[in-house]
Amino acid sequence: MSDDRWNAVDAYTTDLLQPPDPVLEAVISDSAELPNIAVSAAQGQFLNVLALAIRARRILEVGTLGGYSAIWMARALPAAGRLISLELDPHHAEVARRNIARAGLESKVEVRVGPALDSLAALKSEGGEPFDLVFIDADKRNTPEYFSAAVDMSHAGSLIVVDNVVRQGRLIDPGSDDPDTKGMRRLIEEMGADPGLSATVIQTVGVKGWDGFAFALVVET
């Protein structure tokens, strides 16, 4: 589902609010061989604004792809900040590391390769500081598990953002057999049942079509 006006609005606002950026343009070019599922430029800048707004020092990303969203978020980190991004595919991780190095962010960003649930368990066992911001944009059927792990590694005031929850409206279909839709429905249901969260879903349209983000603020741990 798409509308030419969505793309036109994205183009208009992006041209006004985002100056030309050779680094990000190179990331897009070098990631052309990868699945076309990265966030848009407007969404990337939105993640950057969120990280700046909450003064994030530690960021966790589930789903690296070519490193586009990681670069947007890492640019918001202070000098001693750190972003850890988890990626299943070794080739995707290799592309992302090259892009992150080109952006001059290799000292702030670490890409870990392997199944996200394993990587999340390893992170938890390391006992590091909680994450201030978590962005989840990986396989949707396992997103509730990723989200639960993110909550466990957060603190009161942490913000967790999940992409692609609306599924072009399939989110409201209780009879769907699609495992990704089921995963998103389960995620929203679990968010709503957790008294330690303040959560909402915002639908989006634009160059990425019709979808939406879920936002959960951890109010108590």
Secondary structure, 3 states (H helix, E strand, C coil): CCCHHHHHHHHHHHHHHCCCCHHHHHHHHHCCCCCCCCCCHHHHHHHHHHHHHCCCCEEEEECCCCCHHHHHHHCCCCCCCEEEEEECCHHHHHHHHHHHHHCCCCCCEEEEECCHHHHHHHHHHHCCCCEEEEEECCCHHHHHHHHHHHHHCEEEEEEEEEECCCHHHHHHCCCCCCHHHHHHHHHHHHHHHCCCEEEEEEEECCCCCCEEEEEEEECCC
